[in-house]
Amino acid sequence: FEINPGHPLVERMDQEPDEDRFADLARILFDQAKLAEGGQLEDPAGFVHRLNKLMLSLSA
């Protein structure tokens, strides 16, 4: 797994003051990369939970 520090998502994460939200975003990003390469997630339910939490926060 390689991180592009200039990617807009990574730059946005760098500005995230909330440690819990940062952890969720980092895990979502990692899980997405794993899925994109054809891998399987260790905790698919956790991925869905974090993604739903993110979508709810964005729609508020």
C-alpha distance matrix in Angstrom:
0.0 3.8 6.7 10.0 12.7 15.3 14.2 17.1 15.2 13.5 17.0 18.7 16.7 17.7 21.3 21.3 24.0 23.8 21.5 21.6 20.7 17.8 16.5 17.0 15.4 12.2 12.3 13.2 10.4 7.9 10.5 10.9 7.5 8.4 11.8 11.2 10.0 13.1 12.1 14.4 14.3 15.8 17.9 18.7 21.7 19.8 17.5 20.8 22.5 20.0 20.0 23.8 24.1 22.3 24.4 27.5 26.9 26.5 29.6 31.8
3.8 0.0 3.8 6.6 9.5 12.0 11.5 14.8 13.6 11.6 14.6 16.9 15.4 15.9 19.5 20.1 23.0 23.4 21.5 22.1 20.9 17.7 17.1 18.0 15.7 12.7 13.8 14.6 11.2 9.8 12.9 12.6 9.4 11.3 14.4 13.0 12.3 15.8 15.4 17.8 17.6 19.3 21.0 21.6 24.4 22.3 19.8 22.9 24.4 21.5 21.3 25.1 25.2 22.9 25.0 28.1 27.1 26.4 29.7 31.8
6.7 3.8 0.0 3.8 6.0 8.8 8.4 11.4 10.4 7.9 10.8 13.3 12.0 12.3 15.9 16.7 19.7 20.5 18.9 19.8 18.4 15.0 15.2 16.1 13.4 10.7 12.8 13.4 9.8 9.6 13.1 12.6 10.1 12.8 15.5 14.2 14.4 17.9 17.5 19.5 18.7 20.5 21.5 22.0 24.3 21.9 19.3 22.2 23.4 20.1 19.9 23.6 23.3 20.7 22.9 25.9 24.6 23.7 27.2 29.0
10.0 6.6 3.8 0.0 3.8 5.4 5.5 9.2 9.3 7.3 9.3 12.3 12.1 12.1 15.3 16.9 20.1 21.4 20.5 21.6 19.7 16.5 17.4 18.2 14.9 12.9 15.5 15.4 11.7 12.4 15.7 14.4 12.2 15.4 17.5 15.6 16.2 19.8 20.0 22.2 21.6 23.7 24.5 24.5 26.8 24.5 21.6 24.2 25.4 22.0 21.3 24.8 24.6 21.5 23.4 26.5 25.0 23.6 27.0 29.0
12.7 9.5 6.0 3.8 0.0 3.8 5.6 8.3 8.8 5.8 6.6 10.1 10.0 9.1 12.3 14.4 17.4 19.2 18.5 20.2 18.4 15.0 16.5 17.7 14.5 12.8 16.0 16.2 12.9 14.0 17.5 16.6 14.9 18.1 20.3 18.7 19.6 23.1 23.0 24.8 23.7 25.5 26.0 26.2 28.0 25.3 22.7 25.2 25.9 22.3 21.8 25.2 24.4 21.3 23.4 26.2 24.1 22.9 26.5 28.1
15.3 12.0 8.8 5.4 3.8 0.0 3.8 6.3 8.5 6.9 6.4 9.9 11.2 10.5 12.9 15.4 18.7 20.7 20.6 22.3 20.0 16.9 18.9 19.7 16.2 15.1 18.3 17.9 14.5 16.3 19.4 17.8 16.4 19.9 21.5 19.5 20.8 24.3 24.7 26.6 25.8 27.9 28.2 27.9 29.7 27.3 24.4 26.5 27.3 23.7 22.7 25.9 25.3 21.8 23.5 26.4 24.3 22.5 25.9 27.7
14.2 11.5 8.4 5.5 5.6 3.8 0.0 3.8 5.5 5.3 6.2 8.6 10.0 10.7 12.9 14.7 18.3 19.8 19.8 20.9 18.2 15.6 17.4 17.5 13.8 13.2 16.1 15.0 11.7 14.0 16.6 14.6 13.6 17.3 18.5 16.5 18.3 21.5 22.1 23.9 23.1 25.5 25.6 25.0 26.7 24.5 21.4 23.2 24.3 20.8 19.5 22.6 22.4 18.9 20.2 23.3 21.6 19.6 23.0 25.0
17.1 14.8 11.4 9.2 8.3 6.3 3.8 0.0 3.8 5.5 5.0 6.0 8.5 9.8 10.9 12.6 16.4 17.9 18.7 19.6 16.6 14.4 16.9 16.6 12.8 13.3 16.3 14.8 12.2 15.2 17.5 15.4 15.3 19.0 19.8 18.1 20.4 23.3 23.9 25.2 24.0 26.4 25.9 25.1 26.4 24.1 21.1 22.4 23.1 19.7 18.1 20.9 20.4 16.7 17.8 20.7 18.7 16.5 19.8 21.7
15.2 13.6 10.4 9.3 8.8 8.5 5.5 3.8 0.0 3.8 5.4 5.1 6.2 8.6 10.1 10.7 14.6 15.4 15.8 16.4 13.3 11.2 13.4 12.9 9.1 9.7 12.6 11.1 8.7 12.0 14.1 12.4 12.8 16.3 17.1 16.0 18.5 21.1 21.3 22.2 20.7 22.9 22.3 21.5 22.7 20.3 17.4 18.8 19.5 16.0 14.7 17.6 17.0 13.5 15.0 17.9 16.1 14.4 17.9 19.8
13.5 11.6 7.9 7.3 5.8 6.9 5.3 5.5 3.8 0.0 3.8 5.4 5.0 6.2 8.9 10.0 13.5 14.7 14.5 15.7 13.3 10.3 12.3 12.9 9.4 8.7 12.1 11.8 9.0 11.4 14.4 13.4 13.1 16.4 18.0 17.0 18.9 21.8 21.5 22.6 21.0 22.8 22.5 22.4 23.7 21.0 18.3 20.4 20.8 17.1 16.6 19.7 18.8 15.6 17.7 20.4 18.3 17.2 20.8 22.3
17.0 14.6 10.8 9.3 6.6 6.4 6.2 5.0 5.4 3.8 0.0 3.8 5.4 5.1 6.8 9.2 12.6 14.7 15.2 16.9 14.4 11.7 14.4 15.2 11.8 11.8 15.4 15.1 12.6 15.2 18.1 17.0 16.8 20.2 21.6 20.5 22.4 25.4 25.3 26.3 24.7 26.4 25.9 25.7 26.8 24.0 21.5 23.3 23.4 19.6 19.0 21.8 20.5 17.1 19.1 21.5 18.9 17.5 21.2 22.3
18.7 16.9 13.3 12.3 10.1 9.9 8.6 6.0 5.1 5.4 3.8 0.0 3.8 5.3 5.3 6.7 10.4 12.1 13.3 14.6 11.7 9.7 12.9 13.2 9.9 11.0 14.5 13.7 12.1 15.2 17.6 16.6 17.2 20.5 21.5 20.8 23.2 25.8 25.5 26.1 24.1 25.8 24.8 24.4 24.9 22.1 19.7 21.1 20.9 17.2 16.5 18.9 17.3 13.9 15.9 18.0 15.2 13.9 17.6 18.6
16.7 15.4 12.0 12.1 10.0 11.2 10.0 8.5 6.2 5.0 5.4 3.8 0.0 3.8 5.3 5.1 8.7 9.8 10.1 11.5 9.0 6.3 9.4 10.2 7.2 7.8 11.4 11.5 10.2 12.8 15.4 15.1 15.7 18.6 20.1 19.9 22.0 24.4 23.7 24.0 21.7 23.0 22.0 22.1 22.6 19.5 17.5 19.3 18.8 15.0 15.1 17.7 15.9 12.9 15.6 17.6 15.0 14.5 18.3 19.1
17.7 15.9 12.3 12.1 9.1 10.5 10.7 9.8 8.6 6.2 5.1 5.3 3.8 0.0 3.8 5.6 8.3 10.6 10.7 13.1 11.4 8.3 11.3 13.0 10.5 10.3 14.0 14.7 13.1 15.2 18.2 18.1 18.2 21.0 22.9 22.6 24.3 27.0 26.1 26.7 24.5 25.5 24.8 25.2 25.9 22.6 20.8 22.9 22.2 18.4 18.8 21.4 19.4 16.5 19.3 21.0 18.1 17.8 21.6 22.0
21.3 19.5 15.9 15.3 12.3 12.9 12.9 10.9 10.1 8.9 6.8 5.3 5.3 3.8 0.0 3.8 6.2 9.2 10.7 13.2 11.2 9.1 12.7 14.1 11.8 12.6 16.2 16.5 15.5 18.0 20.6 20.4 21.0 23.8 25.4 25.1 27.2 29.7 28.9 29.2 26.8 27.8 26.7 26.9 27.1 23.8 22.2 23.8 22.7 19.0 19.3 21.3 19.0 16.1 18.7 19.9 16.6 16.2 19.9 19.9
21.3 20.1 16.7 16.9 14.4 15.4 14.7 12.6 10.7 10.0 9.2 6.7 5.1 5.6 3.8 0.0 3.8 5.7 7.5 9.6 7.5 6.1 9.8 11.0 9.4 10.8 14.0 14.4 14.2 16.7 18.9 19.1 20.2 22.7 24.1 24.4 26.6 28.8 27.7 27.5 24.8 25.5 24.0 24.3 24.1 20.8 19.5 20.9 19.5 15.9 16.6 18.4 15.7 13.2 16.2 17.0 13.7 14.1 17.7 17.5
24.0 23.0 19.7 20.1 17.4 18.7 18.3 16.4 14.6 13.5 12.6 10.4 8.7 8.3 6.2 3.8 0.0 3.8 6.2 9.0 8.2 7.6 10.9 12.6 12.0 13.3 16.1 17.1 17.3 19.4 21.5 22.2 23.4 25.6 27.1 27.7 29.7 31.8 30.4 29.9 26.9 27.3 25.6 26.2 25.6 22.1 21.4 22.9 20.9 17.5 18.8 20.2 17.0 15.2 18.3 18.5 15.0 16.1 19.5 18.5
23.8 23.4 20.5 21.4 19.2 20.7 19.8 17.9 15.4 14.7 14.7 12.1 9.8 10.6 9.2 5.7 3.8 0.0 3.8 5.6 5.4 6.1 8.7 10.1 10.6 12.2 14.3 15.4 16.4 18.3 19.9 21.0 22.6 24.4 25.7 26.8 28.9 30.5 28.9 28.0 24.8 24.8 22.8 23.5 22.6 19.1 18.8 20.1 17.8 14.6 16.4 17.5 14.2 13.0 16.4 16.2 13.1 14.9 18.1 17.0
21.5 21.5 18.9 20.5 18.5 20.6 19.8 18.7 15.8 14.5 15.2 13.3 10.1 10.7 10.7 7.5 6.2 3.8 0.0 3.8 5.5 5.0 6.1 8.7 9.8 10.4 12.2 14.2 15.2 16.3 18.2 19.8 21.1 22.5 24.2 25.5 27.3 28.9 26.9 26.0 22.7 22.3 20.7 21.9 21.2 17.5 17.5 19.4 17.2 14.0 16.4 18.0 14.8 14.0 17.7 17.9 15.2 17.2 20.5 19.8
21.6 22.1 19.8 21.6 20.2 22.3 20.9 19.6 16.4 15.7 16.9 14.6 11.5 13.1 13.2 9.6 9.0 5.6 3.8 0.0 3.8 5.4 5.1 6.3 8.7 9.9 10.6 12.3 14.3 15.4 16.4 18.3 20.1 21.1 22.5 24.2 26.1 27.3 25.1 23.8 20.3 19.9 17.8 18.9 17.8 14.2 14.5 16.2 13.7 10.8 13.5 14.8 11.7 11.6 15.3 15.3 13.2 15.6 18.6 18.0
20.7 20.9 18.4 19.7 18.4 20.0 18.2 16.6 13.3 13.3 14.4 11.7 9.0 11.4 11.2 7.5 8.2 5.4 5.5 3.8 0.0 3.8 5.4 5.0 6.1 8.5 9.8 10.5 12.2 14.2 15.2 16.3 18.3 19.9 20.9 22.3 24.5 25.8 24.2 23.1 19.8 20.1 17.9 18.3 17.5 14.0 13.5 14.8 12.7 9.4 11.2 12.7 9.6 8.5 12.2 12.7 10.3 12.2 15.4 15.2
17.8 17.7 15.0 16.5 15.0 16.9 15.6 14.4 11.2 10.3 11.7 9.7 6.3 8.3 9.1 6.1 7.6 6.1 5.0 5.4 3.8 0.0 3.8 5.4 5.1 6.1 8.5 9.8 10.5 12.2 14.1 15.2 16.5 18.3 19.9 20.9 22.9 24.6 23.0 22.4 19.4 19.8 18.3 18.9 18.8 15.3 14.3 16.3 14.9 11.2 12.8 15.1 12.6 10.9 14.5 15.7 13.3 14.4 18.0 18.2
16.5 17.1 15.2 17.4 16.5 18.9 17.4 16.9 13.4 12.3 14.4 12.9 9.4 11.3 12.7 9.8 10.9 8.7 6.1 5.1 5.4 3.8 0.0 3.8 5.5 5.1 6.1 8.6 9.9 10.5 12.1 14.1 15.4 16.5 18.3 19.8 21.4 22.8 20.7 19.8 16.6 16.5 15.1 16.3 16.3 12.6 12.1 14.7 13.2 9.9 12.2 14.7 12.5 11.7 15.4 16.6 14.9 16.4 19.7 20.1
17.0 18.0 16.1 18.2 17.7 19.7 17.5 16.6 12.9 12.9 15.2 13.2 10.2 13.0 14.1 11.0 12.6 10.1 8.7 6.3 5.0 5.4 3.8 0.0 3.8 5.5 5.2 6.1 8.6 9.9 10.4 12.1 14.2 15.2 16.3 18.1 20.1 21.2 19.3 18.1 14.8 15.2 13.2 13.7 13.4 9.9 9.0 11.2 9.8 6.2 8.4 10.9 9.0 8.3 11.9 13.3 12.2 13.7 16.8 17.5
15.4 15.7 13.4 14.9 14.5 16.2 13.8 12.8 9.1 9.4 11.8 9.9 7.2 10.5 11.8 9.4 12.0 10.6 9.8 8.7 6.1 5.1 5.5 3.8 0.0 3.8 5.5 5.1 6.1 8.6 9.8 10.5 12.3 14.2 15.2 16.3 18.6 20.1 18.8 18.3 15.5 16.6 15.1 15.1 15.4 12.3 10.4 12.4 11.9 8.1 8.7 11.7 10.3 8.1 11.4 13.6 12.1 12.6 16.0 17.3
12.2 12.7 10.7 12.9 12.8 15.1 13.2 13.3 9.7 8.7 11.8 11.0 7.8 10.3 12.6 10.8 13.3 12.2 10.4 9.9 8.5 6.1 5.1 5.5 3.8 0.0 3.8 5.5 5.1 6.2 8.6 9.9 10.7 12.4 14.3 15.3 16.9 18.8 17.2 17.0 14.4 15.3 14.6 15.2 16.2 13.0 11.2 14.1 13.9 10.4 11.4 14.7 13.6 11.8 15.0 17.2 15.9 16.4 19.8 21.1
12.3 13.8 12.8 15.5 16.0 18.3 16.1 16.3 12.6 12.1 15.4 14.5 11.4 14.0 16.2 14.0 16.1 14.3 12.2 10.6 9.8 8.5 6.1 5.2 5.5 3.8 0.0 3.8 5.4 5.0 6.0 8.5 9.8 10.5 12.2 14.0 15.5 16.7 14.7 13.9 10.9 11.6 10.8 11.6 12.7 9.6 7.9 11.3 11.4 8.4 9.8 13.2 12.7 11.7 14.7 16.9 16.3 17.2 20.2 21.6
13.2 14.6 13.4 15.4 16.2 17.9 15.0 14.8 11.1 11.8 15.1 13.7 11.5 14.7 16.5 14.4 17.1 15.4 14.2 12.3 10.5 9.8 8.6 6.1 5.1 5.5 3.8 0.0 3.8 5.5 5.1 6.0 8.6 9.8 10.4 12.0 14.4 15.4 14.0 13.3 10.7 12.5 11.3 10.7 11.9 9.5 6.6 9.1 10.0 7.0 7.0 10.7 10.9 9.4 11.8 14.6 14.4 14.7 17.5 19.5
10.4 11.2 9.8 11.7 12.9 14.5 11.7 12.2 8.7 9.0 12.6 12.1 10.2 13.1 15.5 14.2 17.3 16.4 15.2 14.3 12.2 10.5 9.9 8.6 6.1 5.1 5.4 3.8 0.0 3.8 5.5 5.1 6.3 8.7 10.0 10.5 12.6 14.5 13.6 14.0 12.1 14.2 13.9 13.5 15.3 13.0 10.0 12.6 13.8 10.7 10.2 13.9 14.2 11.9 14.1 17.2 16.6 16.2 19.3 21.4
7.9 9.8 9.6 12.4 14.0 16.3 14.0 15.2 12.0 11.4 15.2 15.2 12.8 15.2 18.0 16.7 19.4 18.3 16.3 15.4 14.2 12.2 10.5 9.9 8.6 6.2 5.0 5.5 3.8 0.0 3.8 5.5 5.2 6.3 8.7 9.9 11.0 12.8 11.2 11.6 9.8 11.6 12.1 12.4 14.8 12.6 10.0 13.3 14.7 12.1 12.3 16.0 16.3 14.8 17.1 20.0 19.7 19.6 22.7 24.7
10.5 12.9 13.1 15.7 17.5 19.4 16.6 17.5 14.1 14.4 18.1 17.6 15.4 18.2 20.6 18.9 21.5 19.9 18.2 16.4 15.2 14.1 12.1 10.4 9.8 8.6 6.0 5.1 5.5 3.8 0.0 3.8 5.4 5.0 6.2 8.5 10.1 10.8 9.0 8.6 6.6 9.1 9.3 8.9 11.6 10.1 7.2 10.3 12.4 10.5 10.4 14.0 15.1 14.1 15.9 18.8 19.2 19.3 21.8 24.1
10.9 12.6 12.6 14.4 16.6 17.8 14.6 15.4 12.4 13.4 17.0 16.6 15.1 18.1 20.4 19.1 22.2 21.0 19.8 18.3 16.3 15.2 14.1 12.1 10.5 9.9 8.5 6.0 5.1 5.5 3.8 0.0 3.8 5.4 5.1 6.0 8.7 9.9 9.5 10.0 9.1 12.3 12.3 11.0 13.6 12.6 9.1 11.2 13.7 11.8 10.4 14.0 15.5 13.8 15.0 18.4 18.8 18.2 20.6 23.3
7.5 9.4 10.1 12.2 14.9 16.4 13.6 15.3 12.8 13.1 16.8 17.2 15.7 18.2 21.0 20.2 23.4 22.6 21.1 20.1 18.3 16.5 15.4 14.2 12.3 10.7 9.8 8.6 6.3 5.2 5.4 3.8 0.0 3.8 5.4 5.0 6.4 8.8 8.6 10.4 10.2 13.2 14.2 13.6 16.6 15.4 12.2 14.8 17.2 15.1 14.1 17.8 19.0 17.1 18.5 21.9 22.0 21.3 23.9 26.5
8.4 11.3 12.8 15.4 18.1 19.9 17.3 19.0 16.3 16.4 20.2 20.5 18.6 21.0 23.8 22.7 25.6 24.4 22.5 21.1 19.9 18.3 16.5 15.2 14.2 12.4 10.5 9.8 8.7 6.3 5.0 5.4 3.8 0.0 3.8 5.5 5.4 6.6 5.1 6.8 7.2 10.1 11.9 11.5 15.0 14.2 11.5 14.3 16.9 15.4 14.9 18.4 19.8 18.6 20.0 23.2 23.7 23.4 25.9 28.4
11.8 14.4 15.5 17.5 20.3 21.5 18.5 19.8 17.1 18.0 21.6 21.5 20.1 22.9 25.4 24.1 27.1 25.7 24.2 22.5 20.9 19.9 18.3 16.3 15.2 14.3 12.2 10.4 10.0 8.7 6.2 5.1 5.4 3.8 0.0 3.8 5.4 5.1 5.0 6.2 7.2 10.9 12.0 10.5 13.9 14.0 10.9 12.8 16.0 15.1 13.8 17.0 19.1 18.0 18.7 22.0 23.1 22.5 24.5 27.4
11.2 13.0 14.2 15.6 18.7 19.5 16.5 18.1 16.0 17.0 20.5 20.8 19.9 22.6 25.1 24.4 27.7 26.8 25.5 24.2 22.3 20.9 19.8 18.1 16.3 15.3 14.0 12.0 10.5 9.9 8.5 6.0 5.0 5.5 3.8 0.0 3.8 5.4 7.2 9.6 11.0 14.5 15.7 14.1 17.4 17.3 14.0 15.6 18.8 17.5 15.7 19.0 21.0 19.3 19.8 23.4 24.2 23.1 25.2 28.2
10.0 12.3 14.4 16.2 19.6 20.8 18.3 20.4 18.5 18.9 22.4 23.2 22.0 24.3 27.2 26.6 29.7 28.9 27.3 26.1 24.5 22.9 21.4 20.1 18.6 16.9 15.5 14.4 12.6 11.0 10.1 8.7 6.4 5.4 5.4 3.8 0.0 3.8 5.7 9.1 11.2 14.4 16.5 15.5 19.1 19.0 16.1 18.2 21.3 20.0 18.7 22.1 24.0 22.5 23.3 26.8 27.4 26.5 28.8 31.7
13.1 15.8 17.9 19.8 23.1 24.3 21.5 23.3 21.1 21.8 25.4 25.8 24.4 27.0 29.7 28.8 31.8 30.5 28.9 27.3 25.8 24.6 22.8 21.2 20.1 18.8 16.7 15.4 14.5 12.8 10.8 9.9 8.8 6.6 5.1 5.4 3.8 0.0 3.8 6.8 9.8 13.1 15.2 13.9 17.6 18.2 15.5 17.3 20.6 20.0 18.8 21.8 24.1 23.1 23.6 26.9 28.1 27.4 29.2 32.2
12.1 15.4 17.5 20.0 23.0 24.7 22.1 23.9 21.3 21.5 25.3 25.5 23.7 26.1 28.9 27.7 30.4 28.9 26.9 25.1 24.2 23.0 20.7 19.3 18.8 17.2 14.7 14.0 13.6 11.2 9.0 9.5 8.6 5.1 5.0 7.2 5.7 3.8 0.0 3.8 6.7 9.6 12.1 11.6 15.4 15.7 13.6 15.8 18.8 18.4 17.8 20.8 22.8 22.2 23.2 26.3 27.3 27.1 29.2 31.8
14.4 17.8 19.5 22.2 24.8 26.6 23.9 25.2 22.2 22.6 26.3 26.1 24.0 26.7 29.2 27.5 29.9 28.0 26.0 23.8 23.1 22.4 19.8 18.1 18.3 17.0 13.9 13.3 14.0 11.6 8.6 10.0 10.4 6.8 6.2 9.6 9.1 6.8 3.8 0.0 3.8 6.6 8.8 8.3 12.1 12.9 11.3 13.4 16.3 16.4 16.2 18.9 20.9 20.9 21.9 24.6 26.0 26.2 28.0 30.5
14.3 17.6 18.7 21.6 23.7 25.8 23.1 24.0 20.7 21.0 24.7 24.1 21.7 24.5 26.8 24.8 26.9 24.8 22.7 20.3 19.8 19.4 16.6 14.8 15.5 14.4 10.9 10.7 12.1 9.8 6.6 9.1 10.2 7.2 7.2 11.0 11.2 9.8 6.7 3.8 0.0 3.8 5.4 5.5 9.1 9.3 8.1 10.7 13.1 13.1 13.5 16.2 17.9 18.1 19.6 22.0 23.2 23.8 25.8 27.9
15.8 19.3 20.5 23.7 25.5 27.9 25.5 26.4 22.9 22.8 26.4 25.8 23.0 25.5 27.8 25.5 27.3 24.8 22.3 19.9 20.1 19.8 16.5 15.2 16.6 15.3 11.6 12.5 14.2 11.6 9.1 12.3 13.2 10.1 10.9 14.5 14.4 13.1 9.6 6.6 3.8 0.0 3.8 6.3 9.1 8.9 9.2 12.0 13.6 13.8 15.2 17.6 18.7 19.5 21.4 23.3 24.4 25.6 27.5 29.3
17.9 21.0 21.5 24.5 26.0 28.2 25.6 25.9 22.3 22.5 25.9 24.8 22.0 24.8 26.7 24.0 25.6 22.8 20.7 17.8 17.9 18.3 15.1 13.2 15.1 14.6 10.8 11.3 13.9 12.1 9.3 12.3 14.2 11.9 12.0 15.7 16.5 15.2 12.1 8.8 5.4 3.8 0.0 3.8 5.5 5.3 6.4 8.9 10.0 10.8 12.5 14.4 15.5 16.8 18.6 20.2 21.4 22.9 24.6 26.2
18.7 21.6 22.0 24.5 26.2 27.9 25.0 25.1 21.5 22.4 25.7 24.4 22.1 25.2 26.9 24.3 26.2 23.5 21.9 18.9 18.3 18.9 16.3 13.7 15.1 15.2 11.6 10.7 13.5 12.4 8.9 11.0 13.6 11.5 10.5 14.1 15.5 13.9 11.6 8.3 5.5 6.3 3.8 0.0 3.8 5.4 5.0 6.3 8.6 9.9 10.5 12.2 14.2 15.3 16.4 18.3 20.0 21.1 22.5 24.5
21.7 24.4 24.3 26.8 28.0 29.7 26.7 26.4 22.7 23.7 26.8 24.9 22.6 25.9 27.1 24.1 25.6 22.6 21.2 17.8 17.5 18.8 16.3 13.4 15.4 16.2 12.7 11.9 15.3 14.8 11.6 13.6 16.6 15.0 13.9 17.4 19.1 17.6 15.4 12.1 9.1 9.1 5.5 3.8 0.0 3.8 5.4 5.1 6.1 8.7 9.8 10.5 12.2 14.2 15.2 16.4 18.4 20.0 21.0 22.6
19.8 22.3 21.9 24.5 25.3 27.3 24.5 24.1 20.3 21.0 24.0 22.1 19.5 22.6 23.8 20.8 22.1 19.1 17.5 14.2 14.0 15.3 12.6 9.9 12.3 13.0 9.6 9.5 13.0 12.6 10.1 12.6 15.4 14.2 14.0 17.3 19.0 18.2 15.7 12.9 9.3 8.9 5.3 5.4 3.8 0.0 3.8 5.4 5.0 6.1 8.5 9.8 10.4 12.3 14.2 15.3 16.5 18.4 20.0 21.3
17.5 19.8 19.3 21.6 22.7 24.4 21.4 21.1 17.4 18.3 21.5 19.7 17.5 20.8 22.2 19.5 21.4 18.8 17.5 14.5 13.5 14.3 12.1 9.0 10.4 11.2 7.9 6.6 10.0 10.0 7.2 9.1 12.2 11.5 10.9 14.0 16.1 15.5 13.6 11.3 8.1 9.2 6.4 5.0 5.4 3.8 0.0 3.8 5.4 5.2 6.1 8.5 9.9 10.6 12.2 14.2 15.4 16.6 18.3 20.2
20.8 22.9 22.2 24.2 25.2 26.5 23.2 22.4 18.8 20.4 23.3 21.1 19.3 22.9 23.8 20.9 22.9 20.1 19.4 16.2 14.8 16.3 14.7 11.2 12.4 14.1 11.3 9.1 12.6 13.3 10.3 11.2 14.8 14.3 12.8 15.6 18.2 17.3 15.8 13.4 10.7 12.0 8.9 6.3 5.1 5.4 3.8 0.0 3.8 5.5 5.1 6.0 8.4 9.8 10.4 12.1 14.1 15.2 16.3 18.3
22.5 24.4 23.4 25.4 25.9 27.3 24.3 23.1 19.5 20.8 23.4 20.9 18.8 22.2 22.7 19.5 20.9 17.8 17.2 13.7 12.7 14.9 13.2 9.8 11.9 13.9 11.4 10.0 13.8 14.7 12.4 13.7 17.2 16.9 16.0 18.8 21.3 20.6 18.8 16.3 13.1 13.6 10.0 8.6 6.1 5.0 5.4 3.8 0.0 3.8 5.5 5.2 6.1 8.6 10.0 10.6 12.4 14.3 15.4 16.7
20.0 21.5 20.1 22.0 22.3 23.7 20.8 19.7 16.0 17.1 19.6 17.2 15.0 18.4 19.0 15.9 17.5 14.6 14.0 10.8 9.4 11.2 9.9 6.2 8.1 10.4 8.4 7.0 10.7 12.1 10.5 11.8 15.1 15.4 15.1 17.5 20.0 20.0 18.4 16.4 13.1 13.8 10.8 9.9 8.7 6.1 5.2 5.5 3.8 0.0 3.8 5.5 5.1 6.2 8.7 9.9 10.7 12.4 14.4 15.6
20.0 21.3 19.9 21.3 21.8 22.7 19.5 18.1 14.7 16.6 19.0 16.5 15.1 18.8 19.3 16.6 18.8 16.4 16.4 13.5 11.2 12.8 12.2 8.4 8.7 11.4 9.8 7.0 10.2 12.3 10.4 10.4 14.1 14.9 13.8 15.7 18.7 18.8 17.8 16.2 13.5 15.2 12.5 10.5 9.8 8.5 6.1 5.1 5.5 3.8 0.0 3.8 5.4 5.1 6.2 8.6 9.9 10.6 12.4 14.4
23.8 25.1 23.6 24.8 25.2 25.9 22.6 20.9 17.6 19.7 21.8 18.9 17.7 21.4 21.3 18.4 20.2 17.5 18.0 14.8 12.7 15.1 14.7 10.9 11.7 14.7 13.2 10.7 13.9 16.0 14.0 14.0 17.8 18.4 17.0 19.0 22.1 21.8 20.8 18.9 16.2 17.6 14.4 12.2 10.5 9.8 8.5 6.0 5.2 5.5 3.8 0.0 3.8 5.4 5.1 6.1 8.6 9.8 10.5 12.3
24.1 25.2 23.3 24.6 24.4 25.3 22.4 20.4 17.0 18.8 20.5 17.3 15.9 19.4 19.0 15.7 17.0 14.2 14.8 11.7 9.6 12.6 12.5 9.0 10.3 13.6 12.7 10.9 14.2 16.3 15.1 15.5 19.0 19.8 19.1 21.0 24.0 24.1 22.8 20.9 17.9 18.7 15.5 14.2 12.2 10.4 9.9 8.4 6.1 5.1 5.4 3.8 0.0 3.8 5.5 5.2 6.3 8.7 10.1 10.9
22.3 22.9 20.7 21.5 21.3 21.8 18.9 16.7 13.5 15.6 17.1 13.9 12.9 16.5 16.1 13.2 15.2 13.0 14.0 11.6 8.5 10.9 11.7 8.3 8.1 11.8 11.7 9.4 11.9 14.8 14.1 13.8 17.1 18.6 18.0 19.3 22.5 23.1 22.2 20.9 18.1 19.5 16.8 15.3 14.2 12.3 10.6 9.8 8.6 6.2 5.1 5.4 3.8 0.0 3.8 5.4 5.2 6.3 8.7 10.2
24.4 25.0 22.9 23.4 23.4 23.5 20.2 17.8 15.0 17.7 19.1 15.9 15.6 19.3 18.7 16.2 18.3 16.4 17.7 15.3 12.2 14.5 15.4 11.9 11.4 15.0 14.7 11.8 14.1 17.1 15.9 15.0 18.5 20.0 18.7 19.8 23.3 23.6 23.2 21.9 19.6 21.4 18.6 16.4 15.2 14.2 12.2 10.4 10.0 8.7 6.2 5.1 5.5 3.8 0.0 3.8 5.4 5.1 6.2 8.7
27.5 28.1 25.9 26.5 26.2 26.4 23.3 20.7 17.9 20.4 21.5 18.0 17.6 21.0 19.9 17.0 18.5 16.2 17.9 15.3 12.7 15.7 16.6 13.3 13.6 17.2 16.9 14.6 17.2 20.0 18.8 18.4 21.9 23.2 22.0 23.4 26.8 26.9 26.3 24.6 22.0 23.3 20.2 18.3 16.4 15.3 14.2 12.1 10.6 9.9 8.6 6.1 5.2 5.4 3.8 0.0 3.8 5.4 5.2 6.3
26.9 27.1 24.6 25.0 24.1 24.3 21.6 18.7 16.1 18.3 18.9 15.2 15.0 18.1 16.6 13.7 15.0 13.1 15.2 13.2 10.3 13.3 14.9 12.2 12.1 15.9 16.3 14.4 16.6 19.7 19.2 18.8 22.0 23.7 23.1 24.2 27.4 28.1 27.3 26.0 23.2 24.4 21.4 20.0 18.4 16.5 15.4 14.1 12.4 10.7 9.9 8.6 6.3 5.2 5.4 3.8 0.0 3.8 5.5 5.4
26.5 26.4 23.7 23.6 22.9 22.5 19.6 16.5 14.4 17.2 17.5 13.9 14.5 17.8 16.2 14.1 16.1 14.9 17.2 15.6 12.2 14.4 16.4 13.7 12.6 16.4 17.2 14.7 16.2 19.6 19.3 18.2 21.3 23.4 22.5 23.1 26.5 27.4 27.1 26.2 23.8 25.6 22.9 21.1 20.0 18.4 16.6 15.2 14.3 12.4 10.6 9.8 8.7 6.3 5.1 5.4 3.8 0.0 3.8 5.6
29.6 29.7 27.2 27.0 26.5 25.9 23.0 19.8 17.9 20.8 21.2 17.6 18.3 21.6 19.9 17.7 19.5 18.1 20.5 18.6 15.4 18.0 19.7 16.8 16.0 19.8 20.2 17.5 19.3 22.7 21.8 20.6 23.9 25.9 24.5 25.2 28.8 29.2 29.2 28.0 25.8 27.5 24.6 22.5 21.0 20.0 18.3 16.3 15.4 14.4 12.4 10.5 10.1 8.7 6.2 5.2 5.5 3.8 0.0 3.8
31.8 31.8 29.0 29.0 28.1 27.7 25.0 21.7 19.8 22.3 22.3 18.6 19.1 22.0 19.9 17.5 18.5 17.0 19.8 18.0 15.2 18.2 20.1 17.5 17.3 21.1 21.6 19.5 21.4 24.7 24.1 23.3 26.5 28.4 27.4 28.2 31.7 32.2 31.8 30.5 27.9 29.3 26.2 24.5 22.6 21.3 20.2 18.3 16.7 15.6 14.4 12.3 10.9 10.2 8.7 6.3 5.4 5.6 3.8 0.0
